[in-house]
Amino acid sequence: MYRRYSPLSIWREMDRLQREMDRLFDEFAPRRLRTAPGFPAMNVWADEESVIVTAELPGLDSKDIQLDVLDGTLTLRGERKPDELPEGARFHRQERGYGKFARTLELPFKVDVDKVKATFKNGVLQVTLPRAAEDRPKKIAIKVA
């Protein structure tokens, strides 16, 4: 005989199954799969003068970050090191990833590479990329005849 399920109980069972699968994957996933995200959270905005890029890089030191600007792209690379545990200690929960990461962004216009500035404060990297003078819009005066 078939058991009749209500729509609500079916969704509860699906949710329970998803949680169980997540738990099993977390328990048996190889350590090499537990790496830092490939793409740190970033914001990018621009005006007529420059492009501003911010990236969240908590727990990193500025020496662990590399920035390159080449052919209209900005590349951010780095590495988050794993936590060092005292001898005999083991993780109870490990959610913070580690490993190498890289992200490349196409810039909306040519930038003056010699005037790029980067600051790193409280785990947030801010990069200011000034627009190249030859790429700035030129205002044309209109003469009245």
C-alpha positions in Angstrom: 0.0 0.0 0.0 1.3 3.5 -0.8 1.8 6.1 1.8 0.3 9.5 1.1 2.6 12.5 1.8 1.5 16.1 2.2 3.4 18.7 0.1 4.8 20.2 3.3 6.2 16.8 4.5 7.8 16.2 1.1 9.7 19.6 1.4 10.7 18.8 4.9 12.1 15.5 3.8 14.0 17.1 0.9 15.5 19.7 3.3 16.6 16.9 5.7 18.1 15.0 2.8 20.0 18.1 1.6 21.4 18.7 5.1 22.5 15.1 5.4 24.2 15.2 2.0 26.0 18.5 3.0 27.2 16.9 6.2 28.5 13.8 4.5 30.3 15.9 1.9 31.9 18.1 4.6 33.0 15.0 6.5 34.5 13.2 3.5 35.6 15.9 1.1 39.4 15.7 0.4 41.4 18.4 2.1 42.6 19.7 -1.3 39.1 20.7 -2.2 38.9 22.9 0.9 40.7 25.9 -0.5 40.1 29.6 -0.4 37.5 31.0 -2.7 38.9 31.7 -6.2 37.2 35.1 -6.3 37.3 37.3 -3.2 34.2 39.6 -2.9 34.9 42.7 -4.9 33.1 46.0 -5.8 34.1 48.1 -8.9 32.8 51.5 -9.8 33.9 54.2 -12.2 33.4 57.9 -12.9 35.0 60.2 -15.6 38.3 60.3 -13.7 39.0 56.8 -12.4 38.0 53.3 -11.6 37.9 52.2 -7.9 38.1 48.5 -7.0 37.7 47.2 -3.4 38.3 43.6 -2.4 37.6 41.9 0.9 40.8 40.0 2.0 40.4 39.3 5.7 43.3 37.6 7.4 45.8 38.4 4.7 48.9 40.6 5.0 49.7 43.0 2.2 52.8 41.0 1.4 50.5 38.1 0.4 48.8 40.1 -2.3 49.9 40.9 -5.8 48.4 43.4 -8.2 49.1 43.8 -11.9 47.7 46.1 -14.6 48.3 45.1 -18.2 46.4 45.6 -21.5 43.3 47.0 -19.9 43.0 44.4 -17.2 43.6 44.3 -13.4 44.7 41.1 -11.9 44.6 40.4 -8.2 46.5 37.4 -6.9 47.3 36.1 -3.4 47.4 33.3 -1.0 45.7 32.7 2.3 47.8 30.5 4.6 46.1 27.8 6.7 45.8 28.3 10.4 48.7 26.7 12.4 47.4 24.4 15.1 49.2 23.5 18.3 50.7 20.0 18.4 48.0 17.4 19.2 45.1 19.8 18.3 42.6 19.0 15.6 39.8 21.0 14.0 36.3 20.7 15.5 35.0 22.9 12.6 36.9 24.3 9.6 35.0 26.8 7.5 37.7 29.3 6.5 39.4 28.3 3.3 43.0 28.7 2.4 45.1 28.4 -0.7 46.0 30.5 -3.8 43.4 32.7 -5.5 43.3 35.0 -8.6 40.8 37.3 -10.2 41.1 39.3 -13.4 38.9 42.3 -14.2 38.5 44.0 -17.5 38.8 47.8 -17.0 36.2 50.1 -18.7 38.9 52.4 -20.1 42.7 52.9 -20.4 44.3 53.8 -17.1 47.5 55.7 -16.2 49.5 52.7 -14.8 52.1 55.0 -13.2 49.4 56.7 -11.1 47.6 53.6 -9.8 47.4 53.6 -5.9 46.5 50.7 -3.6 45.8 50.8 0.1 45.1 47.9 2.5 43.3 48.6 5.7 41.2 46.3 8.0 41.3 43.5 5.5 39.9 45.6 2.6 42.1 46.4 -0.4 41.2 49.6 -2.3 42.8 50.2 -5.7 42.4 53.6 -7.5 43.1 53.5 -11.2 43.2 57.0 -12.8 41.9 57.3 -16.4 44.7 57.9 -18.9 44.7 61.5 -20.1 44.5 60.4 -23.8 41.4 58.4 -23.0 39.4 61.1 -21.2 36.5 62.6 -23.1 37.2 65.9 -24.7 34.7 68.7 -24.5 34.2 70.4 -27.8 33.3 74.1 -27.8 30.5 75.0 -30.2 30.8 78.4 -31.9 27.7 80.3 -32.8 27.8 81.5 -36.4 
